[in-house]
Amino acid sequence: MNARDLLQPQPTLAEVEAAVQTLIRWVGEDPHREGLRDTPHRVARAYRDFFAGYQEDPVALLSATFEEAGGYDDMVLVRHIRFESHCEHHLVPIVGTAHVAYLPGERVVGLSKIARVVDAFARRMQIQERMTSQIADTIQSVLQPRGVAVVVEAQHMCMTTRGVRKPGSTTVTQRWIGEFNTDANQRRDFWQGVGLGITNGAIA
């Protein structure tokens, strides 16, 4: 049983819209005025889109692999994968970019599937550290490559628009598995492929 099973039965659309109406009243607005009359329905539809990742199975996304890679065994890097997520602590946006690489074993996967795995985990209530590990660990588990590298850089609206209010600040998280973890040359090639400079192993 997962966390979603414990939340059953799922609230109805009417219950969701009523909850949004309550929030509108709580901030001091009138949910029945013209501009806000349809907002609860719009918010419900938006949340279904924002959190569509709960309906995706990242393992299934990677299940269609190919053996005919012509003996290719060097790094496969998909860089600058833009994503939008939501902080599970405040339900405000996290917007960023993921760079994902793997060193093929016997099989490779369609490049679009890597981006879809990023989206499947991003479009959930998240913390960046967990999302980074989920992406890397899922690719490692399904493809069984010689190594996986995932670097995520993102802005957190809970930090830039509230609290300490530090616009422009970004958070970088990394997960290295297999040869990317043990071989500094593989990590160097990754950073060069991504286009980021490194100094003593850190982003410059």
C-alpha positions in Angstrom: 0.0 0.0 0.0 1.3 3.4 -0.9 0.6 6.9 0.5 -2.1 7.5 -2.1 -4.0 4.4 -1.0 -4.2 5.7 2.5 -6.0 8.9 1.2 -8.9 7.0 -0.4 -11.6 7.6 -1.2 -10.5 10.4 -3.4 -12.3 13.7 -2.8 -15.0 14.6 -5.3 -14.6 17.6 -7.6 -17.3 19.4 -5.6 -15.3 18.9 -2.4 -12.1 20.2 -4.1 -14.0 23.3 -5.4 -15.5 23.9 -1.9 -12.0 23.8 -0.4 -10.8 26.4 -2.9 -13.7 28.6 -2.0 -12.7 28.3 1.6 -9.2 29.5 0.8 -10.5 32.4 -1.2 -12.7 33.5 1.8 -9.7 33.0 4.2 -7.6 35.5 2.3 -10.4 38.0 2.5 -12.0 37.7 -0.9 -15.5 37.0 -2.1 -15.6 33.7 -4.0 -18.9 34.7 -5.6 -17.8 37.9 -7.3 -17.6 37.7 -11.1 -13.8 37.4 -11.4 -13.6 34.6 -8.8 -16.8 32.7 -9.5 -15.2 30.1 -11.7 -11.8 30.1 -9.9 -12.4 27.0 -7.8 -13.1 24.9 -11.0 -10.1 26.3 -12.7 -7.9 25.6 -9.7 -9.1 22.0 -9.6 -8.3 21.5 -13.3 -4.9 23.2 -12.8 -4.1 20.9 -9.9 -4.9 17.8 -12.0 -2.4 19.0 -14.5 0.3 20.2 -12.0 0.2 16.8 -10.3 -0.3 14.5 -13.3 2.9 12.7 -12.4 1.0 10.6 -9.9 -0.8 9.0 -12.9 2.5 8.1 -14.6 4.6 5.0 -13.9 8.3 5.9 -14.5 9.3 2.3 -14.6 6.8 1.6 -17.4 8.1 4.6 -19.3 11.5 3.0 -19.5 10.3 -0.5 -20.3 10.6 -0.1 -24.1 14.4 -0.5 -24.7 16.5 -1.3 -27.7 19.4 -3.7 -28.1 20.5 -2.5 -31.5 22.7 0.4 -30.5 25.6 -0.6 -32.8 27.9 -1.4 -29.9 27.6 2.1 -28.5 28.8 2.2 -24.9 29.7 5.8 -24.3 27.7 8.4 -22.3 24.2 9.2 -23.4 23.4 12.7 -22.1 20.0 14.5 -22.2 20.7 18.0 -21.0 18.6 21.1 -20.2 15.4 19.2 -19.5 13.1 22.0 -18.2 10.6 21.0 -15.5 8.0 22.5 -13.2 7.3 21.0 -9.8 5.7 22.0 -6.5 7.3 22.2 -3.1 5.5 19.8 -0.8 6.0 22.1 2.2 4.2 25.2 0.7 2.6 24.0 -2.6 4.4 26.7 -4.5 6.3 26.2 -7.8 9.8 24.8 -8.2 11.1 25.6 -11.7 14.3 24.2 -13.0 16.5 22.2 -15.3 17.6 18.6 -15.1 20.7 17.0 -16.8 20.5 13.2 -17.1 23.2 10.8 -18.4 23.8 7.1 -18.4 26.4 4.7 -19.6 24.7 1.9 -21.5 25.0 -1.7 -20.5 23.2 -4.0 -22.9 20.2 -1.8 -23.7 19.4 1.8 -24.5 16.1 3.7 -24.2 14.4 6.3 -26.4 15.7 9.8 -25.5 12.2 11.2 -25.0 11.6 8.6 -22.2 14.4 10.2 -20.1 12.6 13.6 -20.3 9.3 11.9 -19.5 10.7 10.2 -16.4 11.9 13.7 -15.2 8.4 15.0 -15.7 6.7 12.0 -14.0 8.6 12.7 -10.8 8.6 16.5 -11.1 4.8 16.7 -11.5 4.2 15.6 -7.9 4.5 17.3 -4.5 8.3 17.2 -4.2 11.5 18.1 -2.5 14.4 18.5 -5.0 16.7 16.1 -3.2 14.3 13.3 -3.4 13.3 14.0 -7.0 17.0 13.8 -8.0 17.5 10.5 -6.4 14.2 9.1 -7.8 15.2 9.9 -11.3 18.7 8.4 -11.0 17.6 5.3 -9.0 14.7 4.5 -11.4 17.0 4.7 -14.5 19.6 2.5 -12.7 17.0 -0.1 -11.6 15.3 -0.4 -15.0 18.1 -0.1 -17.5 20.9 -1.5 -15.4 23.5 0.7 -17.0 27.1 1.0 -16.0 26.4 4.4 -14.4 23.9 7.2 -14.0 24.4 10.9 -13.4 21.6 13.3 -12.6 22.1 17.0 -11.8 19.1 19.3 -11.0 19.2 23.1 -10.7 16.1 24.9 -9.7 14.5 28.0 -8.2 12.2 27.5 -5.3 9.4 30.0 -5.1 9.0 29.2 -1.4 12.5 30.8 -1.0 12.3 33.5 -3.7 8.8 34.9 -3.1 8.3 34.3 0.6 10.3 33.7 3.7 13.9 34.9 3.1 12.9 36.3 -0.3 16.1 35.8 -2.2 15.2 36.0 -5.9 17.7 34.6 -8.3 19.0 32.0 -5.9 19.1 28.4 -7.2 19.6 25.0 -5.6 21.8 22.3 -7.2 21.5 18.6 -6.3 23.5 15.7 -7.7 23.2 11.9 -7.8 26.1 9.8 -9.1 25.7 6.0 -9.5 28.2 3.4 -10.8 31.1 4.6 -12.9 30.0 8.2 -12.6 30.5 7.8 -8.8 33.8 6.0 -9.0 35.5 7.6 -12.1 36.4 11.3 -11.9 37.0 11.3 -15.7 33.4 10.2 -16.3 32.1 13.1 -14.1 34.4 15.5 -15.9 33.0 14.4 -19.3 29.5 14.8 -17.9 30.2 18.4 -16.8 31.8 19.2 -20.1 28.8 17.8 -22.0 26.4 19.8 -19.9 28.4 22.9 -20.6 29.1 23.8 -16.9 32.6 24.5 -15.7 34.1 22.7 -12.8 36.7 23.6 -10.3 38.0 20.9 -7.9 34.9 18.9 -8.6 32.5 21.8 -7.9 30.5 23.9 -10.3 32.3 27.1 -11.3 
